[in-house]
Amino acid sequence: MSNTILGKKLGMTQVWSENDNLIPVTVVEAGPCEVTQLKTKEKEGYEAIQIGYQPVKESRLNKPLLGHLAKSGVGPRKYLREVRVDAARDYELGQSITVADFADVAKVHVTGVSKGKGFAGVMKRHNFRGGPGGHGAHFHRAPGSIGQCATPSRVFKGLRLPGHMGTDQVTVRNLQLVKVIPDQNLLIIKGAVPGGKGALVSVRVAK
């Protein structure tokens, strides 16, 4: 089985556990994904497979990409991702990867792009404490002093400052896989995962 599958975040809900505890879960519609390329150590220098997800019209892709997918016998796909594997020869071009392969998996890593928050200050972006909230204070949400005096008389690189927040690739690790529903291509994962509704996510088996 492949250790990774691509999917779409449908949203969050809640389910009851066997101990009658209410568990917050994220529903991910994952796969089916097809193997579109095999990469071997002899040719590329490492072992990997390329998987495609979500059929799309041919007019949405350029001719080189259509030719690449035609070699594997797979139709046009919106997303292509490379997955490192132990041995690419264990897979076949056009092979389908479904959520049924994750039936015995206990925990997964989920990677996605976080929601964009626009321009944010240091309190929202970096969890700064801020100043006093009373009327006598003139320092509420500002970052405060950011530099040094005569030595070294500059602001260090990497200082946490206001700026664009979100739209970063984020991986949430060791999330419990609560349930797999093969006939609907659904993965029920405990907790929250990055991205908004409809966002592309990558679900990887946790070692």
Helices and strands as residue ranges (DSSP letters): E 4-16, E 22-30, E 33-39, E 48-55, G 58-60, H 63-72, E 77-84, G 88-90, E 96-97, G 99-102, E 107-113, E 118-120, H 122-126, E 163-165, E 169-181, G 182-184, E 186-190, E 200-205
